[in-house]
Amino acid sequence: MSDSPAQLADPHLVYDPGAGTGPKDVVILGSTGSIGTQAIDLVLRNPDRFRVTGLSANGGRIALLAEQAYQLRVRTVAVAREDAVPALREALTAQYGAGEPLPEILAGPEAATQLAASDCHTVLNGITGSIGLAPTLAALEAGRTLALANKESLIVGGPLVKALAKPGQIIPVDSEHAALFQALAAGTRADVRKLVVTASGGPFRGRTKAELANVTVQDALAHPTWAMGPVITINSATLVNKGLEVIEAHLLYDIPFDRIEVVVHPQSYVHSMIEFTDGSTIAQATPPDMRGPIAIGLGWPERVPDAAPAFDWSTASTWEFFPLDNDAFPSVNLARHVGELAGTAPAVFNAANEECVEAFRSGALPFNGIMETVTRVVEEHGTPHTGTSLTVPDVLEAETWARARARELTAQTTSAAEARA
């Protein structure tokens, strides 16, 4: 994976897809998830700035999807599960009432990808997982501004994304990368000495590796700061999420891995920092609330007034920073390793982790077994596909192998545990 000559996310460059005047037309992918629902809240509070033309969801929360479609009066609704279409049509009919035309319905695995290429100004990709890659590529190829909350699509398809993205076309929505994006506005890439990515430390901050051996799924889902979906929450407990963000920061800002640092900041007030060559550090800080980063993604280069709460500076508070315990949380260093390997290695890392998280949730793996299994899958992957010729089939093949191997190793772990019992 070769670096491009300029970072993908540059606050000094504004990509204009030529949408004209008036509210920006926005497509929201993953509308019933955490990012999607908060984005819709922002849109509904700012109808003069944004107009949603399309929504996509997996199909597990049909009633909410239909309610969103009616609230926003969208043109198109996309659902990944084709078997959900009858229920979706029924729910839409109940919302719209007799005689009122329903929005167009797209269905199937390619529905979100098709919607991402539809006529709009900005596509917010809030899908969770590497299935967000195809919609990311479709939005870029169609010339849309991409507000990117789906970090996995950049991580598994880095060269593919970099080959399509035009200067200023990607605006990061992750709180950490939105913070780096804003801090970078204070200087240029040449001025940057170090990116400092903050981590809350998750629910297990301060615990040793031995103390993590018997933690439960409920323990891992009890995040102290953020309310997120279960997969992202467990990724935050293992700090895999932070490892993915290190890879993402490298790709977005074209900074070498040895100049990207992770520090633990339990309060989650400072979302990330940039240290410049003159010794100055610029930090972006707000109370923990994803509507701020979402507003940057949808509104840049303009800011959306009152998008999220601000600090009450008349109230005393304490902000703490700690070094990362790489023994208890080896995921960040493993992510650096696969990021440096490049090629299909990040896809293998991500896919194996997704399988292992599901195995942990179902009771088939202990908590420490997540990273132990992912590490073994990465090691067995060997020499990854490298160079500039990476294709989507290459990524899919690597992911398929990684998922299958992770399941095999999980089954072996389960059998060994049962034999000892």
Beta strands, then each sheet from edge to edge (+ up, - down):
strand 1: 24-29
strand 2: 50-57
strand 3: 76-79
strand 4: 104-107
strand 5: 122-125
strand 6: 145-148
strand 7: 170-172
strand 8: 192-199
strand 9: 260-264
strand 10: 270-276
strand 11: 281-285
strand 12: 322-323
sheet 1: 4+ 3+ 2+ 1+ 5+ 6+ 7+
sheet 2: 11+ 10- 8+ 9+ 12-
end
